[in-house]
Amino acid sequence: MPSTKDWIEFKVEVPFEFVEPIAELFRRFGKGGVAIEEAGGWNPDEGEMRPERPNAILRTYMPQTPGYRSNREMIHIGVELISKLTDVSPLEERDIAEQEWEEAWKAHFTPLRIGKRLLVQPPWRRGEEGPNDIVIEIDPGLAFGTGHHPTTHRVLEAMERLLEPGQNVLDVGAGSGILTVGAAKLGAGKIIGVEIDSIALKAGRANLRSNGISGAARFYAGSLPNDHVPEGWADLVLANVNSVALTNLATELGRAIKSGGWLVAAGILTERQQGVEDAFTAAGIAISERIYDDDWVALICSTT
């Protein structure tokens, strides 16, 4: 007879910009999927407005197999370390039965609305979108970019505003493929993604297939320069990486952009912003707009 307590559920509430670090921690050590939902705490009946970006609640499920205690300890250590950087709720645990875990974690993933039309949701929530929604399906159990981090959120918003149908898009640091999927569904012509992490590359390709856009997009291993990315090819370049990578890639990013094209660069802490802007200026990239979100800034740029 199977045990009635075969799994442990872990639950923690964090600010949105820390969703992906926690999701990666849970994915690596939980082994039973990662669920993400928006936290409540606001009452529209009392005239309270929905926060622009409320906290998120993350859950994962760990099978109580031999040796599970070391994975459990790693989750506790990881959450404790992240709690030194931001406000994190106490990590909660509860035992659940084998037959509960699969539907339990899927039930808690909240679709995420971004911009005017974009809706990020997991594959099992199909059918809940409105007639004008553009749906991006991302498996949250794969992590590598679910749209919750401020940098991804702002790039998606900017892309919705800038992208014109039929344009070529380059996704640098493609990760889960969330930006590529969004670009394809917004009408991009051809999309190339490059990614240095082999695990993220595999997850991204899986998300391209699940969204039915493999014909419009191709992901390649590596970064820039890349044999698959012709000079002056992209009408829109999306680079959601980090300030060090952006600084080092400034010249190559400029070479990839078609005359009159755009670059949306994100993953930049405001304390590192000036260094990125200096590198862009030296590469002939002009800053057209700065979008601030907490400690992060996204840059909308064009070539000069």
TAHUVEN-V876007 format. One record per residue. N is the residue number from 1. RES is the residue in three letters. PHI is phi in degrees with one decimal (none if undefined). OMEGA is omega in radians with two decimals (none if undefined). D_LAST is the distance of its C-alpha to the last C-alpha in Angstrom with 1 decimal. Layout:
# TAHUVEN-V876007
N/RES/PHI/OMEGA/D_LAST  N/RES/PHI/OMEGA/D_LAST
This chain:
# TAHUVEN-V876007
1/MET/none/-3.13/70.3  2/PRO/-68.9/3.11/66.6  3/SER/-66.4/3.06/65.9  4/THR/-86.7/3.13/65.0  5/LYS/-132.6/-3.04/62.5  6/ASP/-89.8/-3.05/60.4  7/TRP/-130.7/2.99/56.9  8/ILE/-115.2/3.02/55.4  9/GLU/-95.9/3.05/52.8  10/PHE/-109.8/-3.11/50.3  11/LYS/-138.5/3.11/48.6  12/VAL/-150.3/3.10/46.2  13/GLU/-111.4/-3.06/44.1  14/VAL/-139.6/2.98/40.7  15/PRO/-62.9/-3.05/37.5  16/PHE/-56.1/-3.06/35.0  17/GLU/-70.1/3.10/32.5  18/PHE/-107.7/3.12/35.4  19/VAL/-62.1/-3.02/36.4  20/GLU/-70.4/3.02/34.7  21/PRO/-60.7/3.11/36.2  22/ILE/-67.7/3.13/39.6  23/ALA/-60.8/3.11/39.2  24/GLU/-66.9/3.07/38.5  25/LEU/-59.9/-3.12/41.5  26/PHE/-65.8/-3.13/43.7  27/ARG/-61.5/-3.05/42.6  28/ARG/-72.0/-3.01/43.4  29/PHE/-110.1/-3.10/46.8  30/GLY/-78.1/3.09/47.9  31/LYS/70.5/-3.09/48.2  32/GLY/-126.3/3.12/49.0  33/GLY/91.2/3.11/45.7  34/VAL/-126.6/3.08/43.5  35/ALA/-109.9/-3.12/43.8  36/ILE/-129.8/3.08/41.3  37/GLU/-141.3/3.07/42.2  38/GLU/-71.7/3.07/41.2  39/ALA/-77.5/3.09/43.6  40/GLY/-89.7/3.08/45.6  41/GLY/101.5/3.08/47.0  42/TRP/-124.4/-2.99/46.0  43/ASN/-120.3/-3.13/48.4  44/PRO/-64.1/3.12/47.2  45/ASP/-65.5/3.12/50.9  46/GLU/-97.9/3.12/50.8  47/GLY/82.8/-3.13/47.6  48/GLU/-79.5/3.12/45.4  49/MET/-85.8/3.06/41.8  50/ARG/-63.7/3.09/40.4  51/PRO/-58.6/3.13/38.1  52/GLU/-57.2/3.09/34.4  53/ARG/-145.2/-3.14/34.8  54/PRO/-67.9/3.03/38.4  55/ASN/-62.4/3.08/39.6  56/ALA/-121.7/3.06/40.3  57/ILE/-106.2/3.12/43.5  58/LEU/-113.1/3.08/43.5  59/ARG/-131.7/2.93/46.5  60/THR/-141.1/-3.05/47.4  61/TYR/-131.6/-3.07/50.7  62/MET/-118.2/3.06/52.3  63/PRO/-70.1/-3.12/55.3  64/GLN/-86.0/3.11/58.2  65/THR/-89.6/3.07/58.6  66/PRO/-57.2/3.13/60.0  67/GLY/88.8/-3.09/57.6  68/TYR/-65.8/-3.07/55.7  69/ARG/-62.6/3.13/56.4  70/SER/-68.4/3.07/53.9  71/ASN/-65.2/3.10/51.1  72/ARG/-61.2/3.13/52.3  73/GLU/-65.3/3.13/52.1  74/MET/-65.1/3.08/48.5  75/ILE/-64.0/3.12/47.5  76/HIS/-61.6/-3.14/49.3  77/ILE/-65.0/-3.12/47.7  78/GLY/-61.6/3.12/44.2  79/VAL/-64.6/3.12/44.6  80/GLU/-63.2/3.12/46.2  81/LEU/-64.8/3.13/43.2  82/ILE/-66.0/3.12/40.7  83/SER/-65.7/3.07/43.1  84/LYS/-74.8/-3.08/42.4  85/LEU/-101.0/-3.06/38.7  86/THR/-156.4/3.11/39.3  87/ASP/-78.2/3.13/42.2  88/VAL/-125.3/3.11/43.7  89/SER/-68.4/3.05/47.0  90/PRO/-57.7/3.12/50.0  91/LEU/-68.3/-3.13/49.9  92/GLU/-101.2/3.09/52.5  93/GLU/-131.1/2.95/54.5  94/ARG/-152.1/3.10/57.1  95/ASP/-84.8/3.06/59.0  96/ILE/-134.8/-3.12/58.8  97/ALA/-79.0/-3.13/60.7  98/GLU/-51.6/-3.04/59.4  99/GLN/-73.3/-3.12/59.4  100/GLU/-85.9/-2.81/57.3  101/TRP/-64.4/-3.03/54.2  102/GLU/-63.1/-3.14/52.2  103/GLU/-72.3/-3.13/52.4  104/ALA/-62.7/-3.07/52.1  105/TRP/-72.8/3.12/48.6  106/LYS/-69.6/-3.09/47.3  107/ALA/-66.1/-3.01/48.8  108/HIS/-96.4/-3.13/46.7  109/PHE/-83.7/-3.12/43.1  110/THR/-93.3/3.03/41.6  111/PRO/-57.0/-3.04/38.9  112/LEU/-116.4/3.11/35.7  113/ARG/-93.2/-3.12/34.0  114/ILE/-134.4/3.14/30.2  115/GLY/64.6/-3.08/28.2  116/LYS/-88.3/-2.99/30.0  117/ARG/-130.4/-3.01/31.3  118/LEU/-79.8/3.11/30.8  119/LEU/-132.6/3.11/34.0  120/VAL/-96.5/-3.11/34.2  121/GLN/-150.2/3.11/37.8  122/PRO/-78.6/-3.07/39.9  123/PRO/-58.5/-3.05/41.5  124/TRP/-81.9/3.12/44.9  125/ARG/-102.8/-3.13/43.8  126/ARG/-60.3/3.10/43.3  127/GLY/96.3/-3.12/44.7  128/GLU/-98.9/-3.08/43.8  129/GLU/-79.3/3.09/40.5  130/GLY/-84.5/-3.06/40.4  131/PRO/-66.1/-3.12/39.7  132/ASN/-102.1/-3.12/36.1  133/ASP/-75.2/2.98/35.2  134/ILE/-105.3/-2.95/32.7  135/VAL/-93.5/3.02/34.5  136/ILE/-110.3/-3.14/33.0  137/GLU/-91.9/3.12/35.9  138/ILE/-130.5/3.08/35.6  139/ASP/-77.0/-3.09/38.7  140/PRO/-66.1/3.11/38.7  141/GLY/-67.3/3.13/41.1  142/LEU/-87.1/-3.10/38.3  143/ALA/55.1/3.12/36.1  144/PHE/63.8/3.09/32.6  145/GLY/128.6/-3.11/30.9  146/THR/-112.5/-3.14/32.9  147/GLY/93.9/-3.09/30.5  148/HIS/-80.5/-3.12/32.4  149/HIS/-68.9/-3.12/30.1  150/PRO/-53.7/-3.10/27.8  151/THR/-66.7/3.12/24.7  152/THR/-64.1/-3.13/25.7  153/HIS/-56.8/-3.08/26.8  154/ARG/-70.6/3.10/23.5  155/VAL/-65.8/3.10/21.4  156/LEU/-62.0/3.10/24.0  157/GLU/-61.7/-3.14/23.7  158/ALA/-64.6/3.14/19.9  159/MET/-62.6/3.12/20.3  160/GLU/-59.4/-3.10/23.0  161/ARG/-79.3/-2.98/21.0  162/LEU/-93.6/-2.97/17.8  163/LEU/-72.0/3.05/19.3  164/GLU/-109.1/-3.11/20.5  165/PRO/-53.6/3.08/23.5  166/GLY/88.7/-3.09/23.1  167/GLN/-77.4/3.06/19.7  168/ASN/-85.4/-3.10/19.2  169/VAL/-124.6/3.04/19.0  170/LEU/-113.2/-3.13/18.7  171/ASP/-109.8/-3.10/20.8  172/VAL/-94.6/-3.02/20.5  173/GLY/77.7/-2.91/23.8  174/ALA/-64.9/3.08/25.5  175/GLY/54.6/-3.09/28.7  176/SER/-69.8/-3.08/31.1  177/GLY/88.3/-3.05/28.8  178/ILE/-61.2/3.14/28.7  179/LEU/-71.6/3.11/25.0  180/THR/-63.3/3.12/25.5  181/VAL/-61.4/3.11/28.7  182/GLY/-60.3/3.13/27.1  183/ALA/-62.0/-3.13/24.3  184/ALA/-62.1/-3.08/27.0  185/LYS/-77.9/3.01/29.2  186/LEU/-87.7/3.01/26.5  187/GLY/106.0/3.10/26.3  188/ALA/-56.7/3.12/23.6  189/GLY/-77.4/3.08/24.3  190/LYS/-125.1/-3.11/24.0  191/ILE/-133.3/3.03/23.3  192/ILE/-119.1/3.05/23.2  193/GLY/-117.2/3.04/24.1  194/VAL/-124.4/-3.05/24.4  195/GLU/-151.7/-3.10/26.7  196/ILE/-87.5/-3.09/28.4  197/ASP/-88.2/-3.04/31.5  198/SER/-66.2/3.13/34.1  199/ILE/-70.2/3.09/36.0  200/ALA/-62.3/3.13/33.0  201/LEU/-61.1/3.12/32.1  202/LYS/-65.2/3.12/35.6  203/ALA/-64.0/3.14/35.5  204/GLY/-62.5/3.13/32.2  205/ARG/-63.1/3.10/33.7  206/ALA/-64.1/3.13/36.8  207/ASN/-70.5/3.04/34.9  208/LEU/-61.6/-3.14/33.1  209/ARG/-64.3/-3.08/36.6  210/SER/-67.0/3.09/38.2  211/ASN/-91.5/3.08/35.6  212/GLY/70.0/-3.10/36.1  213/ILE/-120.6/-3.11/32.6  214/SER/-58.6/-3.14/33.0  215/GLY/-72.6/-3.10/32.5  216/ALA/-96.8/-3.01/29.0  217/ALA/-132.6/3.06/27.8  218/ARG/-135.2/3.07/28.3  219/PHE/-108.9/3.14/28.2  220/TYR/-128.1/3.10/28.0  221/ALA/-72.8/3.07/29.1  222/GLY/111.5/-3.13/26.7  223/SER/-131.4/3.06/23.1  224/LEU/-104.7/-0.06/20.0  225/PRO/-69.4/-3.09/20.0  226/ASN/-143.5/-3.10/22.5  227/ASP/-59.4/-3.09/24.2  228/HIS/-88.7/-3.09/24.1  229/VAL/-116.2/3.14/20.3  230/PRO/-67.0/3.08/18.8  231/GLU/-65.4/3.14/15.4  232/GLY/65.9/-3.05/13.0  233/TRP/-87.1/-2.92/15.9  234/ALA/-93.1/2.96/15.1  235/ASP/-75.9/-3.12/14.2  236/LEU/-140.4/3.07/14.7  237/VAL/-109.3/3.08/15.0  238/LEU/-112.2/-3.10/17.7  239/ALA/-132.3/3.12/18.3  240/ASN/-101.7/-3.07/21.3  241/VAL/-125.1/3.06/22.5  242/ASN/-154.0/-3.02/22.8  243/SER/-64.1/3.13/21.0  244/VAL/-64.5/3.13/22.2  245/ALA/-63.7/-3.14/21.0  246/LEU/-63.7/3.12/17.6  247/THR/-62.7/-3.11/17.3  248/ASN/-69.6/-3.06/18.8  249/LEU/-97.2/-3.01/16.7  250/ALA/-51.4/-3.11/13.2  251/THR/-62.8/-3.13/12.4  252/GLU/-68.0/3.08/14.3  253/LEU/-62.7/3.11/12.7  254/GLY/-61.5/3.14/9.2  255/ARG/-68.4/-3.07/11.3  256/ALA/-76.4/-3.03/13.1  257/ILE/-82.6/3.05/10.6  258/LYS/-69.8/3.08/10.9  259/SER/-55.9/-3.09/8.5  260/GLY/86.1/-3.12/8.7  261/GLY/-87.5/-3.07/10.1  262/TRP/-126.1/3.00/10.8  263/LEU/-127.3/2.99/11.9  264/VAL/-110.0/-3.08/15.0  265/ALA/-112.0/-3.10/16.1  266/ALA/-144.1/-3.03/19.7  267/GLY/89.8/-3.02/22.7  268/ILE/-106.9/2.98/21.7  269/LEU/-70.2/-3.07/24.5  270/THR/-59.1/3.13/23.7  271/GLU/-69.4/3.11/25.2  272/ARG/-105.1/-3.03/22.6  273/GLN/-59.1/-3.04/19.6  274/GLN/-62.2/3.13/18.6  275/GLY/-62.0/3.11/18.6  276/VAL/-65.9/-3.12/16.3  277/GLU/-63.7/3.10/13.8  278/ASP/-62.5/3.13/14.1  279/ALA/-65.5/3.12/13.6  280/PHE/-64.5/-3.14/10.4  281/THR/-59.7/3.12/9.0  282/ALA/-63.3/-3.14/10.6  283/ALA/-91.9/3.13/9.0  284/GLY/80.6/3.12/5.3  285/ILE/-104.7/-3.10/5.8  286/ALA/-97.6/3.11/6.1  287/ILE/-84.4/3.14/9.8  288/SER/-97.8/-3.06/10.9  289/GLU/-156.7/3.07/14.5  290/ARG/-120.4/-3.12/17.1  291/ILE/-116.3/-3.08/20.3  292/TYR/-98.0/3.11/23.3  293/ASP/-150.0/-3.05/26.4  294/ASP/55.6/-3.11/29.2  295/ASP/-90.6/-3.02/27.9  296/TRP/-116.0/3.04/24.8  297/VAL/-137.2/3.01/21.3  298/ALA/-110.6/-3.11/18.8  299/LEU/-113.0/3.00/15.1  300/ILE/-101.5/-2.93/13.2  301/CYS/-131.6/3.03/9.5  302/SER/-139.3/3.13/6.6  303/THR/-85.2/-3.12/3.8  304/THR/-110.1/none/0.0
